[in-house]
Amino acid sequence: MTTLSAQPYKGTRDYYPEQKQLQNYIFSIWRKVVESFGYEEYGAPLLEPLELYAAKSGQELVNDQTYTFNDRGGRTVAVRPEMTPSISRMVAARRQELAYPARLYSIANFMRYERPQRGREREFWQLNVDIFGVDNIRAESEIIFMADSILKEFGATDSDYKIRINHRKLINYVMAQYLCLDQIEAQKMIKLFDRKDKISQEDFESQVLSICQSKDGNEILNKINILINAKSMNDLPDSIKQSTAVEEIQRLFTRLEKFGVKSAVFDITLMRGLDYYTGTVFEVFDTHPDNNRAMFGGGRYDGLVGLFGVDPISAVGMAPGETMFENFLTVHNLIPDFKSHTDLYVILLPGSENDYHDVVKALRAQGLNVEVDISGKKADKQIKTAVKKRINYIISIGGNEIKTNQYPIKNLSNGQTSTVLLNDVSSAIH
């Protein structure tokens, strides 16, 4: 007989109660903040036709990272690797019925076949937030302000992270006019910039020269170094500063300053690898030395809805990941001390095994979450179980307690014991 492995599929995680409690805490903060901005929750299928992602997500995602298979009807489908194409499809389907601006969000799981590493798994959960129908930078400023608000709600300070901002039109201008690259070279260069922080400087320069074989490689490297060393828009070459995209970014920073967002910085090397971005792009970076990396990002994508045979509609969104947030909260010591959701653990004393049901029913009627130890173990071992489960209060039920309606309750966090009437149990532990 074959012995099955107890380990989860590579790149996925098992969520035992303590991990699930942290995940639910992250989800609850996400939901609290986005709903405070007026966003409504939606759901979408786990499976989509492969062509939905092939149209705009990029060939790397479709060819190398997507879980695909042929269903029993011969259709090629994919386990969703992201949500943006799905919500764009949903908006297109009800384009005339939705009220704009349409503010939508979801919290869902996804699958990508990539190398598992810190903060990156094959199955991952993320928040997806999108606003449809706003053509100006008010949409970008709202989404970025919301990202800042989420981090603050977890207890983060301005120095804990940076929000790096760029613009896809500026990226295209840099590639075509400043670096004088053709379309194929530009696409390769954008992908290279997108992973610049993940490779060595030598490797980066070597790949730049490989992309620009028909050009003066040293001149290209010098121009790129000017971009990399630009700390603000004032440090950019004059030809770039005069572009309309720079003016739009400047207006965005003015709005963010009014919102009180102090962590936003301009970064002309920020690319965002997905092909569907058309305007502002941004990423949130953790500044902690133990987790100095991009956490999540987003941007404007005005072309996706139009792919479904309807008039285009503008959109801006972002997608924070749960694992990245967990790492961020861990290194910044922002994870709260979780307790069990169970309010009361029932210790069954001899003689009560057949008579405790009415007592427990009455306790639950008081709004308490009650767990009963039905193991038949001795009382001291039942108490140890309650401690291990991190339950704060225990109540002992025996024949005498039922007869007198007097129940001893012990607070396991401080060791104090009190005896109360059954109807007073809820007020005694709250």
LOROPA-683934 format. One record per atom (N, C-alpha, C): residue in three letters; x, y, z. Coordinates in steps of 0.1 Angstrom, whole numbers, plus 5000, padded with zeros to 4 digits. Example, Ala and Ser with C-alpha at 12.3 -4.5 7.8 and 13.67 -1.06 7.14 Angstrom:
<sites>
ala513249435078
ala512349555078
ala513249675078
ser512849785071
ser513749895071
ser512950005079
</sites>
This chain:
<sites>
met500849885000
met500050005000
met500950125000
thr500650224991
thr501450344990
thr501150445002
thr502250495008
thr502050585019
thr502050725013
leu500950795016
leu500750935010
leu501551035018
ser501951135011
ser502751245018
ser501751335026
ala502151375037
ala501351465046
ala501651615042
gln502551635033
gln502951775029
gln502051835019
pro501751965019
pro500952025009
pro501652024995
tyr500952044985
tyr501452064971
tyr502552174972
lys503652154965
lys504752254965
lys504252394961
gly504652494970
gly504252624967
gly502852664973
thr502252574980
thr500952604987
thr501152585002
arg500152635009
arg500252635024
arg499052575030
asp499252505041
asp498152465050
asp497952575060
tyr496752605063
tyr496352715072
tyr495752645085
tyr496552615095
tyr496052565107
tyr495452685114
pro494652655125
pro493852765131
pro494652895134
glu495852875139
glu496652995143
glu497053075130
gln497353005119
gln497653085107
gln496453145101
lys495353065102
lys494053115096
lys493553235104
gln493853245117
gln493453355125
gln494153485120
leu495453465117
leu496253585112
leu495753625098
gln495453525090
gln494953555076
gln493653625077
asn492753585086
asn491453645087
asn491553785093
tyr492553805101
tyr492853945107
tyr493254035095
ile494153995086
ile494554075075
ile493354105066
phe492553995063
phe491354015055
phe490454115061
ser490254115074
ser489254195081
ser489754345080
ile491054375081
ile491454515080
ile491354555065
trp491654475056
trp491454505042
trp489954545039
arg489054455044
arg487654475041
arg487154605048
lys487654625060
lys487254745068
lys487554875060
val488854885056
val489355005049
val488655025036
val488654925027
val488054945014
val486554975014
glu485854915024
glu484454945025
glu484255085030
ser485155135038
ser485055275043
ser485155375032
phe485755335020
phe485855415008
phe484655394999
gly483755305003
gly482555284994
gly482655174984
tyr483655084986
tyr483754974976
tyr482854854980
glu482354784970
glu481454674972
glu482154544968
glu481854434975
glu482454314972
glu481854234961
tyr482654164953
tyr482154074942
tyr482853944943
gly482453854935
gly483153724934
gly483253684919
ala484153604915
ala484353564901
ala484853414901
pro484653344890
pro484953204889
pro486453174891
leu486753054896
leu488153014897
leu488752984884
leu487952934874
leu488452904861
leu487953004851
glu488853034841
glu488453124830
glu489053064817
pro488553104806
pro489153064793
pro490553124792
leu491553044787
leu492953084787
leu493053214779
glu492253234769
glu492453354760
glu492153484768
leu491453474779
leu491253594787
leu492553654792
tyr493553564795
tyr494853614800
tyr495753634789
ala495653554778
ala496553564767
ala496453704760
ala495253764761
ala494953894754
ala495854004759
lys496054014773
lys496654134778
lys497654104790
ser497653994796
ser498453974808
ser499953964806
gly500353924794
gly501753904791
gly502053764788
gln503053734779
gln503353604775
gln503953524786
glu504753584795
glu505453514806
glu504453454815
leu503353534818
leu502353484827
leu501553374821
val501253384808
val500353284802
val501153154799
asn502353174793
asn503153054789
asn503852984800
asp504353054810
asp505252994820
asp504552974834
gln503553054837
gln503053064851
gln501653014853
thr500853004842
thr499452974843
thr499252824843
tyr498352774853
tyr497952634853
tyr496752624843
thr497052544832
thr496052534822
thr495752384820
phe494552354815
phe494152214811
phe492952224802
asn492752114795
asn491552104787
asn490452034795
asp489252104795
asp488152044803
asp487451934795
arg486451874800
arg485851754794
arg485051794781
gly484851924779
gly484251974767
gly485252014756
gly486551994759
gly487652024750
gly488052174750
arg487552254760
arg487952394761
arg489252404769
thr490152494765
thr491352524772
thr491052634783
val491152594795
val490852684806
val492052694815
ala492052804824
ala493152834833
ala492552854847
val493352804856
val493052844870
val493552994871
arg492653084876
arg492953224876
arg494353254882
pro495253324875
pro496453374880
pro496453514885
glu495353584882
glu495053724887
glu493653754885
met493153864890
met491753894889
met491354004879
thr492354094875
thr491954204867
thr491254164854
pro491654064846
pro490954034834
pro489453984837
ser489253914849
ser487953874852
ser487053984856
ile487454084864
ile486654194868
ile486354284855
ser487354294846
ser487154364834
ser486054304826
arg486054164825
arg485054094818
arg483654114824
met483654114837
met482354134844
met481754274842
val482654374842
val482254514840
val481754524825
ala482454464816
ala481954464802
ala480554404800
ala480354294808
ala479054224807
ala477854314811
arg478154404821
arg477054494826
arg477454634825
arg478054674814
arg478654804812
arg477554914814
gln476354884808
gln475254984808
gln474454984821
glu474654884829
glu473754874841
glu474554924853
leu475854924853
leu476654964865
leu476555124867
ala476555164880
ala476655304883
ala478055344885
tyr478455454878
tyr479855494878
tyr480055624886
pro481155634893
pro482255534893
pro481855404900
ala482255294894
ala482055164900
ala483155124908
arg482955114921
arg484055074931
arg483754934936
leu484754844932
leu484554704934
leu485854644941
tyr485554534949
tyr486754464955
tyr486454324957
ser487454244958
ser487354094962
ser488554054970
ile488353954977
ile489453884984
ile489453734980
ala490453694972
ala490353564966
ala491753494965
asn491753364962
asn492953294960
asn493253274945
phe494553254942
phe494953244928
phe496153144927
met496453094915
met497553004913
met498453054902
arg499753044904
arg500753074894
arg501852964896
tyr502252914885
tyr503352814885
tyr504752884884
glu505252924896
glu506552984896
glu507352934908
arg508652974908
arg509552914919
arg509152974932
pro508752884942
pro508352934955
pro509552994962
gln509353104969
gln510353174976
gln509653264987
arg510453334995
arg509853415005
arg508953514999
gly507753515004
gly506753605000
gly506053574987
arg506453464981
arg505853434967
arg505553284967
glu504353244965
glu503853104965
glu503053074953
arg502852954950
arg502152914938
arg500652934940
glu500152914952
glu498752954956
glu498853074965
phe498153174962
phe498253294970
phe496953364971
trp496753444982
trp495553514984
trp495853664982
gln494953734977
gln495153884976
gln493853954975
leu493954084979
leu492854184978
leu492954244964
asn491854254957
asn491754324944
asn490754434945
val491254554943
val490454674944
val490554754931
asp489354794926
asp489354854913
asp488254964912
ile488555074906
ile487555184904
ile487455204889
phe486255194883
phe485955204869
phe485155334866
gly485555404855
gly484755514850
gly485255654854
val486555664859
val487155794862
val488355804853
asp488355904845
asp489355924835
asp490556004840
asn490456064852
asn491556154856
asn492256104868
ile493256174873
ile494156124884
ile493456124898
arg492156164898
arg491456144911
arg491355994914
ala491255914904
ala491155764906
ala492455714912
glu493555754905
glu494855704910
glu495055754925
ser494755884927
ser495055934941
ser494155864951
glu492955824948
glu492055744957
glu492655614960
ile493055534949
ile493655404951
ile494955404960
ile495755504956
ile497055514964
ile496855554978
phe495855654980
phe495555694994
phe494955575001
met494155484995
met493655375001
met494755275005
ala495755254997
ala496855175000
ala497555225012
asp497755355013
asp498355415025
asp497555395037
ser496255415036
ser495255395047
ser495255255052
ile495355155043
ile495455015048
ile496654995056
leu497855035052
leu499055025059
leu498955095073
lys498355205073
lys498255285086
lys497255215095
glu496255145090
glu495255075098
glu495954955105
phe496954905099
phe497654795106
phe498654845116
gly498854975117
gly499755035127
gly501055075121
ala501255065108
ala502555105101
ala502655265102
thr503955305102
thr504255445101
thr504855485087
asp504955615085
asp505355655071
asp506755605068
ser507655585078
ser508955535076
ser509055385073
asp507955315075
asp507955175073
asp507855125058
tyr507555215050
tyr507355185036
tyr507455305027
lys507655275014
lys507655385004
lys506655344993
ile505955444987
ile505055414976
ile505755474964
arg506355394955
arg507055434944
arg506055454932
ile506155564925
ile505255594914
ile505955634901
asn505355584890
asn505755614877
asn504555624868
his504855634855
his503755654845
his504055574832
arg503155494827
arg503455414816
arg503755494803
lys503055604802
lys503355694790
lys504755754791
leu505255774804
leu506555824805
leu507555714802
ile507255594806
ile508055474803
ile508155454788
asn507055464781
asn507155454767
asn507955564760
tyr507855684765
tyr508655794760
tyr510155774762
val510455724774
val511855704777
val512455594768
met511655484766
met512155384757
met512255424743
ala511255494737
ala511255524723
ala512055654720
gln511955764728
gln512555884725
gln513855904732
tyr513955864744
tyr515255894752
tyr516255784749
leu515855654749
leu516855544746
leu516855504732
cys515855554724
cys515755524710
cys515655374707
leu514855304714
leu514755164712
leu513555134703
asp513655024695
asp512454984688
asp511454914697
gln510354874692
gln509254814700
gln509754684707
ile510454594700
ile510854474706
ile511954494717
glu512854584714
glu513854624724
glu513254684736
ala512254774733
ala511654844745
ala510954744754
gln510254644748
gln509554544756
gln510554464765
lys511654424759
lys512654354766
lys513254444777
met513454564774
met514054654784
met513054684796
ile511854694793
ile510854714804
ile510854594813
lys510854474807
lys510954344815
lys512154344823
leu513354384818
leu514554394825
leu514554484837
phe514054604834
phe513854704845
phe512954654856
asp511954574852
asp510954524862
asp511654424872
arg512754364868
arg513454264877
arg514754314881
lys515054444879
lys516354504881
lys516854484896
asp515954494905
asp516354474919
asp516554334923
lys516254234914
lys516354094917
lys517654034912
ile518454114904
ile519654064898
ile520854154902
ser522054114899
ser523254194902
ser523354314892
gln524154414896
gln524354524887
gln525154474874
glu526054384876
glu526754334865
glu525854254855
asp524954174861
asp524054104852
asp523054204845
phe522654304852
phe521754404846
phe522454474834
glu523654514836
glu524354584825
glu524654494814
ser524954364817
ser525154274806
ser523954244798
gln522754244804
gln521554224797
gln521154344789
val521454464795
val521154584787
val521954584774
leu523254544774
leu524054544762
leu523554434753
ser523054324758
ser522454224750
ser521254274742
ile520454344749
ile519254404742
ile519554504732
cys520554584734
cys520954694725
cys522154664717
gln522254554711
gln523454514703
gln523654604691
ser522554654685
ser522754734673
ser523054884676
lys523154914689
lys523355054693
lys524655074701
asp524955194704
asp526155224713
asp525855184727
gly526355074732
gly525955014745
gly526355114756
asn527555174755
asn527955264766
asn527055384767
glu526655434756
glu525755554756
glu524455514763
ile523955394759
ile522655354765
ile522855334780
leu523955274785
leu524255254799
leu524355384806
asn524955484800
asn525055614806
asn523755684808
lys522855674798
lys521555734799
lys520755664809
ile520855534810
ile520055454820
ile520555494834
asn521855514836
asn522355554849
asn521855684854
ile521655774844
ile521055904847
ile519655884853
leu518955794847
leu517555764851
leu517555704865
ile518455604867
ile518455534880
ile518855624891
asn519755724888
asn520255814899
asn519355934901
ala518255944893
ala517356054895
ala516556034907
lys516656124917
lys515956114930
lys514556184929
ser514456274920
ser513156344918
ser512956374904
met511856434900
met511556464886
met512456584882
asn512956664891
asn513856774888
asn515256724883
asp515556594886
asp516856534882
asp516756474868
leu515656474862
leu515456404849
leu516056494838
pro516456434827
pro516956524815
pro515756614811
asp516156724805
asp515056824802
asp514056764792
ser514556684783
ser513656634772
ser512556544779
ile512856484790
ile511856394797
ile510956484806
lys511556584812
lys510756674821
lys509656744814
gln509856764801
gln508856844793
gln507656754788
ser507656624791
ser506556534786
ser505256564795
thr504156534788
thr502856554795
thr502656454807
ala503356334806
ala503256244816
ala503856294829
val504956364828
val505556424840
val504656524847
glu503956604839
glu502956694844
glu501856624852
glu501356514846
glu500356434853
glu500856384866
ile502056334866
ile502556274879
ile502756384889
gln503156504885
gln503256624894
gln501856654900
arg500856654892
arg499456674898
arg499056564907
leu499456444904
leu499156334913
leu499756354927
phe501056394927
phe501756414940
phe501156524948
thr500656634941
thr500056744948
thr498756694955
arg497956604948
arg496756554954
arg497056464966
leu498156374965
leu498456284975
leu498956364988
glu499656474985
glu500056554996
glu498956615004
lys497856654997
lys496656705003
lys495956595012
phe496056465007
phe495456355014
phe496356315027
gly497556375028
gly498456345039
gly499256225036
val499456175024
val500256065020
val501756115020
lys502556075029
lys503956125030
lys504956025025
ser504555905021
ser505555805017
ser505655785002
ala504955874994
ala505055864980
ala506355924974
val506955854965
val508155904959
val508155864944
phe508755954936
phe508855924921
phe510055834918
asp509755734910
asp510755634906
asp510655604891
ile511455664883
ile511255644868
ile511755504864
thr512355424873
thr512755294869
thr511655184872
leu510555234879
leu509455144882
leu508755114869
met508554984865
met507854944853
met506554874855
arg506454784864
arg505254694865
arg505154614852
gly505354484854
gly505554394843
gly504354364834
leu503154374840
leu501954334832
leu501754434821
asp501354374809
asp501254454797
asp500054544796
tyr499054524805
tyr497854604803
tyr497854744809
tyr498854784817
tyr498854914823
tyr499055024812
thr498255134813
thr498255234803
thr498655374809
gly498655394822
gly498955524828
gly499755514840
thr499355574851
thr500055564864
thr500255424869
val501455394873
val501755264880
val502455294893
phe502255204903
phe502855224916
phe503155094923
glu504055094932
glu504354974940
glu504755024954
val504254944964
val504554974978
val505754894982
phe506854954987
phe508054884991
phe508254895006
asp508554775012
asp508854765026
asp510254825028
thr510454915037
thr511854965040
thr512654895050
his512054795057
his512754715067
his513854635061
pro515054635066
pro516254565060
pro516054415059
asp515154355067
asp514954215067
asp513854175056
asn513154275051
asn512154255041
asn512054365030
asn513254405026
asn513354525017
asn512954485003
arg511654495000
arg511254444987
arg509854504984
ala509454484971
ala508054534968
ala507054444974
met506054504980
met504954434986
met503754404977
phe503354514971
phe502154504961
phe502154634953
gly501354634943
gly501254744934
gly499954754926
gly499954844917
gly498754864909
gly498954974898
gly497855024893
gly497955124883
gly496755134874
arg496855224864
arg495755244855
arg495755154843
tyr494655094839
tyr494555004828
tyr493255034821
asp493255124811
asp492055174804
asp491655084792
gly492454984788
gly492054914776
gly491454774778
leu491354724790
leu490854584791
leu489454564788
val488554654794
val487154634792
val486754634777
gly487454724769
gly487154734755
gly487454604747
leu488254514753
leu488554394746
leu487354294745
phe486254324752
phe485154244752
phe484054294743
gly484354374733
gly483354414723
gly482454524728
val482854604738
val482054714743
val482954844742
asp482354954744
asp483155074745
asp484155074756
pro485355114755
pro486355114766
pro485855194778
ile486355154789
ile486055234801
ile487355234810
ser487655354816
ser488855364823
ser488755294836
ala489955254841
ala490055174853
ala491355194860
val491355194873
val492555194882
val492355094893
gly493455014896
gly493354914906
gly494654874913
met494554794923
met495754744930
met495354604936
ala496454534940
ala496254394944
ala497254354955
pro497054394968
pro497854354978
pro497754204981
gly498954134984
gly498953994986
gly498953965001
glu498353855005
glu498253825020
glu499553785025
thr500353705018
thr501653655023
thr502653775025
met502653865015
met503453985016
met503154065028
phe501854085031
phe501454155043
phe501854085056
glu501753955056
glu502153875067
glu503653905070
asn504453905060
asn505853925062
asn506154065067
phe505354165061
phe505554305065
phe505154315080
leu504054265084
leu503554275098
leu504554205108
thr505154095103
thr506054025112
thr507354105114
val507954155104
val509254225106
val509054355113
his507854415112
his507654545119
his506954525133
asn506854395137
asn506154365150
asn504754425151
leu503954405141
leu502654455141
leu501554355142
ile501954225145
ile500954125146
ile500354125160
pro499054135162
pro498554135175
pro498554005182
asp498353995195
asp498353875203
asp496953815202
phe496853715193
phe495453655191
phe495053555202
lys493753555205
lys493253465214
lys492253375207
ser491853265213
ser490853185207
ser489453255206
his488753215195
his487353265194
his486453205203
thr486853095210
thr485953035220
thr486053105233
asp484853145238
asp484853225251
asp485053135263
leu484453015262
leu484352935274
leu484652785271
tyr485452725279
tyr485752585277
tyr485052505289
val484252405286
val483452335296
val484252215301
ile484552215314
ile485152095320
ile484052005326
leu483951885321
leu482851795326
leu483351715337
leu482751735349
leu483151665361
leu482351535362
pro482751435369
pro482051305370
pro480551325374
gly479651255367
gly478251265370
gly477451365362
ser478251435353
ser477551535345
ser477451495330
glu478051385327
glu478251345313
glu476951345305
asn475851305312
asn474551295305
asn473551415308
asp474051515316
asp473151615320
asp473651755317
tyr474751775309
tyr475351905307
tyr474651985296
his473851915287
his473351975275
his472552095277
asp471652095287
asp470852215289
asp471652335294
val472652305302
val473552415307
val474252475295
val474852395286
val475652445275
val474652525265
lys473452475264
lys472552545255
lys472152675261
ala472052685274
ala471752815280
ala472952915279
leu474152855280
leu475352945278
leu475452995264
arg475152915254
arg475252965240
arg474153065237
ala472953045244
ala471853145243
ala472253285248
gln473253285256
gln473853415261
gln474753485251
gly474953415240
gly475853475229
gly477253425231
leu477553325239
leu478953285241
leu479253165232
asn480553165228
asn481053055220
asn481652955230
val481052835230
val481252735241
val481752605235
glu482952555240
glu483452425236
glu483352335248
val482852215246
val482752115256
val483752005255
asp484551975265
asp485451865265
asp484751735267
ile484551655256
ile483751535257
ile484751415256
ser486051435260
ser487051335259
ser486951225270
gly486351265281
gly486251175293
gly487551175301
lys488451265298
lys489751275305
lys489451335319
lys490451315328
lys490351375341
lys490351535340
ala489851595350
ala489651745350
ala490951815347
asp492051775354
asp493351845352
asp493851835338
lys493551725331
lys493951715317
lys493051795308
gln491851805311
gln490851895304
gln491352035304
ile491752075316
ile492252215318
ile493452245310
lys494452145309
lys495652155301
lys495252175286
thr494152105282
thr493752125268
thr493252265265
ala492452325275
ala492052455273
ala493152555273
val494252535280
val495352625280
val496052615267
lys496252485262
lys496852465249
lys496052535237
lys494752545239
lys493952605229
lys493852755230
arg494452805241
arg494552955243
arg493153015246
ile492352935253
ile490952975257
ile491153035271
asn490553155273
asn490753235285
asn490053175297
tyr488753135295
tyr487953095306
tyr487452945305
ile487452885317
ile486852755318
ile485752755328
ile484752665326
ile483652655335
ile483452505339
ser483352475351
ser483252335355
ser481752295357
ile481352185352
ile479952135353
ile479951995359
gly479351985370
gly479151855377
gly477751845382
gly477451735388
gly476151715393
gly475751815403
asn476651845412
asn476351945423
asn476152085417
glu476952125407
glu476852255400
glu475452265394
ile474952165387
ile473652165381
ile472552175391
lys472752105402
lys471752105413
lys471552235420
thr472752305422
thr472652435430
thr472652555421
asn472852535407
asn472852645398
asn474052745401
gln475052695407
gln476252765410
gln477452705402
tyr478152785394
tyr479152735385
tyr480452805387
pro481552735390
pro482852795391
pro483452825378
ile483852955376
ile484552995364
ile485953045367
lys486952995359
lys488353025362
lys488853105350
asn489553215353
asn490253295343
asn491653235342
leu491953175331
leu493253105330
leu494453205328
ser494153325324
ser495253425322
ser495753475336
asn494853485346
asn495353535359
asn495153435370
gly494453325368
gly494253225378
gly493053245387
gln492353355386
gln491253385395
gln490053305392
thr489353265403
thr488153185402
thr486953255409
ser485853245402
ser484653305409
ser483453205406
thr482453205415
thr481253125413
thr480053205410
val479353175399
val478253265395
val477053175391
leu475853245391
leu474653175386
leu474753155371
leu474053055366
leu474153025352
leu473853145343
asn472753225346
asn472353335338
asn473353455339
asp474353445348
asp475253555350
asp476653525344
val476753415337
val478053375332
val478653475322
ser477753515312
ser478253605302
ser478753735307
ser478053795317
ser478553925322
ser479753905331
ala479953785336
ala481053755345
ala482353745337
ile482353715324
ile483553695317
ile483753805307
his482853905306
his483054015297
his483254145304
</sites>
